[in-house]
Amino acid sequence: MDRIFQLFSSAIILSCLAISSVFAAPATYQVERRFPDYFLEHKKYFQPRVYQVGDYPVWSLNNIGDNMANSILIEGDDGVIVYDTGFSMDHGRQLLEEIRKITDKPIRAIIYSLHHPDHINGTAAMVSPEDIASGKIKVIAWHNFLTEFKSENQATGPIQALRSAYYAGVVLPAEDNYHHGCCGKIKIGKSGYIAPNTFLAADQEMTIAGVKLQFFYTGGEALTEFGLYLPAYKTAIVADEIFPSLPNMYTIRGGKYREPAGYLRAMQQVLDLDVEHLLGTHLIPIDGKEKIYKTVTTYRDAIQYINDQTIRYINKGYTTDELKEKFRDLPAYLDMEPFTREMYGTLEHIAANTYAGLIGYFNGDPIEYRPTPRVESARRHVELMGGRNKLFAEVQAAYRDGDYQWAAELATYLIRIDTTDMEARNIKAAAFRQLGYDELNTTWRSWFLTSALELEGKIDPAQLQRQLLQIFMGNVARLETLALFEPLRYQVNAEKAQDAHIVLGYRFNDTNESIGLELRNSVLIVTRKLPAKTDILLSLDRATLNDILTGKQSYADAIKAGKIILEGASEKLNEFFSYMDNSQNGLQLVVR
């Protein structure tokens, strides 16, 4: 999953929230906490356990330490191979403890099946950075790993961080018994990610510690994703391409369009290979050719069904809203518990996202060109409905009748024209809580319940986002220097900068790197070389930049202490940063 899981720290998050001990709307709208039976049943798929694959020296270390990802251990002649290293340093340590219960052989290689943090963040707890830097230990990834890691984590990182907090249940109380429908509990800790040193450019074979490994590209859940086949053990490992749930081909937190072709490619590989054991990073191992064939065939066919039937209806002129209405349930012949149940992915969202991914957002009606601004539209609707009090009475009636969706929709008009209308906010929060407690899909459930907290004023989205970004900035030492500057591109305040032209150069004495920043026409150009002419040249060590970015010191303090040698007019530096927009004031996801 993506960047947010590198950012979360439950202690810090909880410290920035003022959440009531009673998670309910005001007394008028007391909402009983409840759980669909299958929601609780589904949690059982993520119990901590070690599974040995037949009599072979292969083990699936499932949800060790109650963490949300599996790691696969493969024992060879003179060492072991670790397929994915877990979600955090703590998780990596727990995995290493389990590995040492099995064997004391050294780790010869680590495989990163994809670039999401639950696959890569435990590495430094298992091996030393020096052994990886020297090549003594291989860390294997697909050739696009570093590019995709940066691409998914950087540009929209701030908003994905916040949206992920809503969909992943991290601010919900323990009593809500939340689990993430793909994987289990989300337990956040310090990242131990170390960059890979060995890259695969195509399907290929490799022998490590006497074990023959066959790598094959899949690219479903992530464009960096690949699978592994162990021919001696007739075992396939397919990372995140199969879950105990319908796959999340559209993730509501945000993220790149996930093409169904990647999931289908992974499943077809399994069907084409001689497989008696199927493993995954969120999967209880499946044993036996017949069971694997039935599971994988139904899973792949469900994915192709959703994709192909969605395209069929797109070609018939269906819009995104109509597609969401059309795709509410899979046909009975594709129902296979738990693999096609909507605990993680949902038909409605996959269908709508397929529309957007293939032909864009425009639904064909020209009223979408320049619609009436949403606040003005809300004001006119309220007026047409007889005014605020009459509409609020209708909201109350819908709530009393158990029509919580309609109550929430009507209340939204009132909130848009007056975000301080707490009566409307509280009843919408109560409606969301009613919908959330009845919802089976874990991400929808979490978003409903977290949105209720925002409406009631019990969480501040802007403050939450700032806390998440501060956690992320604590890991700057592990990022390449260029990656620390590129996010500035997305912070240029065009209204203030306009056609200002400022050129900065950074020279790093200890790493022998150079960075150029040119602000012009309200765009920022970031390069790996010093510009020929600069308004300001800063000479410093990388450690000094890390301290500035993590708030340990300011530019002014570093200059005064001699840690930065500045050539040029210091006021130009102040002017440059005055054009950067660091404000999240007014940030909200629901109250807008």
N, C-alpha and C positions, 0 to 999 in steps of 0.2 A: 504494500500500500504505500506508499507515497510519502511525500515529504513530512506531513504532519506528525507521523509517528517518530520522527527524529526530534520533534519539537516538544512533545508533551512531557510534562513532569507533574504528576498529580499533586505533589505537595505545593508547588508554586501556583498551579491553577487554582487549587482550593483556597490558597491564601489571598487570591485576588477576587474571590467571589463572596458576595454577601447573600448566601442562600439560607432561607429559613429552614428550621429543623422540621417543619411540617410542609411537605411538598404538595400543596393544594392551593386552589384559588381561594379568595376570601370566603367567609362562612356561607354566603349565599350559594356558592358553587363548590361545595365539598365533593371531591371526586375520589372514588374508591380505587386504590391501587389493585390491579388485577393482571393476570397473565393468561394468554391462550395456552391450552394444554400442550400444544406442540412446541411452543416457544421454550418451555421448560424441558420437554423431552429432547429437543434438538441440542441443548447444552451438553448432553451426554457424549456427543461426538468429539468433544474436546477435552476429555479427561487425560491427565498426565499418565503416560505409559510408554514402556519400551517394547517394541515388537521385533522379534528376530524373523528374518525372511527365510522360512523353511529351516533347513539345517545349514544354510549358507552363512558366510561371515559378513552379513549385511544386516543392519539394524535401522529401524525407523524410531527416532527419539521424539515421541509425540508430546507436544505441549508441556515439555519439561519445565518445572517451576511454575506451572499454571500460566505459562506464556503462550502467545497466540500463533506460534509457528513450530513446524517440525524441522528437524535436521536429520540427515541420513548419514550413517557411518558405514564405510566400506573398508574392511581390513584386508591388507595385502601381505606380501611376503615379509617386507622389512619396514612397514609403516602403514599408515591409514590415510584415507581420503575422506574429507568432510564436505558433504553437499549441503551448503547453507549453514550460517553460523549463528542465527538467532537475531533477536530484536534489540538487544542491548548488551552492555558489558556483563551485567548480572546474569542475563540469560546465557551468554557465552560461557561464563564460569560454571553455571549449572550443567550445561551440556558437556563441558570438559570433565566434570566430576562423573557424569554417567559414562562417558567414553572410557575413563580410567577404571571403572568397575568392570569393563569388558576386556580392555587390553591396555598394555603399557607401551605399545609401539608408538613411535613418534609420528606426528602429522607430516605427511609428505606433500599434500596438496589440499587446497580448498577450492571448491567450485561455487561461484555465484550464479545461481540459476537465472536471476534477473536483478534489477537494480533497486527494488523496493527495500525499505529499511529492515523489515522483519527477516530478510535473507542475508544481510551483510553486516549488521551492527555488533555482532559478538566476536568478531575476528581477533581483535587485540587482546581479548581474554584467553584466547587459545594459543596464539603464536606471537612471536615478537616482530615488530616492524622491521628490525634489522635483517631477520631471516627472509622476509619477503623482499626487501630492497636488494639483497644480495642474490636473489633467485634460488636460494636454498629450498624455499617452499614456494611452490607455484600457487598463484591465486588466479583461477581461470574464469574468464568472462567472455561474452560475445563481443565482437569488435566495436559495436556501437555503444557499449556500456557507458563510457565517460560522457559521451555526447548526450545520451538520453537522460542520464543522471542529472546533468546540468539543465537540460531543456525542461524536464518536468518539475524540477525543484526551484527554478529561479524566477522566471518572469511573473508567474501568478502565485508564487509561494505565499505571500501574505494573506491573500483571500482564501487560498486553499487551506492554509493553516486554520483559519477561523471556521470555514465551512466543515472541515474535518472534525473540529471539536463538536459541532452540532450532530454530525452523522455517526460519530463513534462512541457516544455515550460517556465521554470522559468527565463531564461535569454533573452527571446524574448521581443521586445518592445510592449507596450500596443496596438499599431496600428495593431499588428497581431491578436488581438481579440481572443487570444487562450483560449480554454477550454479543460479540460481533459475529454475524451469521456466516461469515466465511471461515472463521478461525478460532474463536474463543475469546478469552479475556485479553484486554489491552493493558499491559503493565509496562509503563515507560521507564526507561533508565538512560544512563549515559551511553552515548554511541561509541563503539569501538571499531568503526569502519576503517579499513585500510584499502587503498586503491588496488585494483588487480594489476598483475604484472605479465599475464599471459592471455592473449586474445585469440578467439576462434573466428575465422573469416568464412567458414563453410562447414558443412557436415564433414566429420572426420573421425578417425580413430586415434587413440593415444594409449600407451601402456604406462601405468604408474604403479610402483610397488608390486609389479608383476600382475596387475589386474588390467585386462583389456577393457577400455572404455570406448563406447561409440556415442558421439555427440550428434544431436540432430536439432535443427532450428525449428521453433514453433512460432513465437511472436504473437501470442494471443493476449494474455493479460498485460504484457508489456512487450515493446518492440525489441527488448534485449533478451527475451526469454528463450531458453533452449532446454531440451530434455536429454536424458542419459539412458543408454541401454547397456546392460551388463550381460553379454551373450553367455558367459560361463554359468550364470545363475538364472538366465531367462527372466530377468528383472528389468522393468522400465520405471524410470522416475520422471514425472512430468510437472514438477514444481506447482505453479498456480493455474495450470490449465484445466484442472478438474477439482471441484469443491463438493462438500456435502450440501450443496445448494445449487440453484440455478446461478451460473456465473454472472458477475457484475459487469456486463459489457457496456453499461453506462454507470459511472459512479457519480452520485449526486454531490459529492464534495467538489467536483471539477476534475479535469484530467483530459488527456488526449483521447481522441476517438479510438475505440478498440474495435478493430475489424473482426467479425466472426470468423473470417478465413483462418486466423491464427489458431483459434481453439479447434477448428475442424482439422487443421493440419496436424495438430498434436494428437488428436484422437485417432486420426487415420494412421499415423505412424505406429501407434500402439496396436491397432488392428492388423497392420501389415507385418509386424514383428512377431517372433515366437515368444510370447509373453505368458508366464505362469504366475508372476507376482507384479502388481502395479502399486507404486508408491507415489506420494505427492507431499508437498510441504504443508498441506492442510487436510490430509486424507488419512483415514485409518487404512492400512494396507489391504488390498483386495487380492485374494489368492484363488487360483484355479482358472484355467482357460475359459471355461464355460461362463463363469460368473463375470470375469473381466469382459468377455465378448458382449454379454448382455448389457452390462453397465455402460461400457464405453459406446456401444452402438446406440443405445437409447439416449445417452447424454449428447453425443454428436448430432443425432437426428433432431433432438429438441432444439439445439442451437441453429441448425440449418432450417428447420421449420420456421422458427421465429424470423430469421433473416429473409428467407425466400418469400414467405407469406406477407411480410411487411412490404417488401419490394413490389409484390403483386398488387397490393392495395395502394401503394404510392403511385403506381402506374395507372390505377383507376381514378386518381385524383384525390385520394384521401389526404386530409391535412393532419398535422401532428395531434391536434385534439381528437380528431376522429379516430386516428390510429390507437390512441390511448384508450378510447372507448371500445374499440374492436378487440384489442388484445388484453383480455382480463384473465383468461385461464387457458392453460394448455389442454388439448384434448386428452381424454382418459387414457388412450393408448400410449401417451408420452409421459404419463405420471409415474415417476419412479422415486420413491422415498429413499433417501433425502435429496437425491441428486438433481431433481428437476423441481423441487419445492422452492418457493420464492423467499428464502430466508436472507438472501444477499442481493442477487439481481432480481429485477421485476420486469414482467412482460411490457407493461405500459411504457416504462422508461427506455427499455431497449428499443422498442418500436419507434418511439419519438426521436431517440438519438440517431437511429439509422436514417431517418428522414433528414435530420440536420447534417449528419455526416456525409450523406450522398448528394443532397441537392440544396443544402443550406436552410436558413431559418424561414424564408419567405413562403407563406402558405398559399399565395396566389390571389388573395383579395387585396386590391389597391388601398383599402382603408388602412392597411398596415404600413403604407409608405410614411405618412406623417400623422400618426394617431393623435387625438386630443391628449395633451399632457395628463398623466395619470391622476394628479391631485385635482386638476380642473374637471376631469371626467368624473371623479368621485364626488366632487361638489355638486355637479349637475345631476348625477344619479340620486343623491340624497334629496335634492330639491324636488326632483320628479316623484320621489317616493313619499313626499309629504313632510319632509324635514327631519331633523335629528331625532326628536322624541318619538315620532311615529315609526321611524325605521328601527330605533332601538327596541321598541315594543315588539316588532316583528322578529328581531334577533332573539329576544327572550322567549317568544312563543316557539320558535324553531328549536331552541335549546330544550325547552320543556318537553317538546314532542320527540326528543331524541334525534333530531335531524341536525347533528353536530357540524357536518360539512357545510350545510346551508347557513347555519348560524355564524360560522367562522367567515364565510364569504361575505355575508351582509355586514358583519361587524368591521370588515376590512375597509369598507367605504367610509365609515365613521372615523376610523383611526387615521386614514390618509388625510382627511381634511383637518384633523386635530389629534396629533400624536400624544397629547396629554389627556385624552379622554379615557380615564382609567376604568370607567364602567364598561366601555367597549373593549378595552384591552383585557380586562379580567374575564369577561365572558368568552372572548375569543381564546384566551389561555385555557379556560375550563373546557371549551369545545375541543381544543387540541389535545388536552390531557385525556379526555374521553376517547378520542380517536386513537391516541397513542397507546392507551392501555388495551385496546381491542386489536391493535395492529400486530400481525405476525412477522412481517419483514423487519429485521432488526434495525436497518438504517433508517427506514421510515419512522419506526417507533421512537428511535432516539431523537430524530429531528423534531417530531411532534412535541416530545416532552421537554427538549431543550428550548424550543421556541416558546413554550409556555412560560418558562423561566424568564426569557427576555421580555415578553409582554408584561409580566408582573413586575419588571424592574429588578429582578433578583440576580441577573447577570448583566454586565456592561460589555457588549461585544468589542468595543474599541479597547477597553482595558484588557480584556482577555487576549485580543490579538497582540497587543504590545507585550504582554507577558510571554506569549508563545514565541514572538520574534526575539525577545531577550534570551530565551533558552537557546534558540538557534544560534544567536551570535556568540554564545559561549563555546561553540565548536569551530570558530573561525580558523584556529591553528591548523586544522586538518584540510582546509580548502585551499585550492590553488589561488595565487595572488590575483589573477585576472578575474576570477569568480567573485572576488570581494568588491570589485569596482563595477562590474556589468549591471548589477541591480540598480545603480544610480540612473541608468537610462530611463527606468520606469518611474522615477521620482521627479523628473523635470517638471516644474510648474510653468506651463507654457504661458499662462495669463501674466505671470510676473517676468519670466525670462524674455519673452518675445524674441527680438533679434539681437540680444546681447551676444557678444563674442569673447570668450575667455578660453585660454589654453593653459592647462596644467601639465607638469611632468613630474613623475615620481621615480626616483632612482633608489633602489634597495641595495644597500652596501653589502649585506651579508649573503643575499641570495643571487646577486648579480643580475637582477631583473629590472626591467623598466616598464612603466605604464604611462600612456598618454591619454589625456582627457581633453577633448575639444567640444565646448558648448557653442553651438551656432544654430540659428533659426529654430530655437527651442527643441533641438535634438542634441543628444550627447554621443559623441563618437569615442569609443574606448578601444585602444590599441595596445599591443605588446611592445611598443617602441617609443622612445622619446621623440616628441615633435621637434622639427628643425628649429622652431622658435617658440618660446613659451612666455607667458605672462609671469608665471611662477614656477620655479623648480624646487622640489622638496627632496632632500637626501635624508634617508632614514633606514633603520632596520625593520625587517618584517615584524619582529616582536613588538615594536612600537606601534605599528599600524594595528596589530591585534588588540593591544591595550586600548587604543582609541575606539575601535569598533565595539569593544565590550564595555565601554564606559569607565575604564579604569583611569583614564586620563584624557584630557582634551588636547586639541591641536595647540592651543595657546600654552598649556602647561608643558607639552613636549618641546615646543620651540624654546620656551624660557629655560628649560632644563638642558638644552643643548642636544636633545635626542632627535630633533629635526633641524637640519640646516636649510634655511629658507633663502632662496635667491629670487628677488622680485618684491613687488609691493604687497604687503600682507593684507591690505584692504581688498585686493583682488580675490584672495582666498575667501574672505568673509562674503564678498559679493557672490562668488560662485555658489557657496553653500546656501546663501539666502534664496537661491532659485530652486532648491530641492524641497519637495513636498513630503514631509515626514509626518503629517498629521492624519490621524484616523478619527478626528472629531466628527461626531454624528454617524459613525459607522454602525450599521445595523443590518440584519438579514431579514427580519420579519416586520418590524415597525417602520414601514416606509411607504 
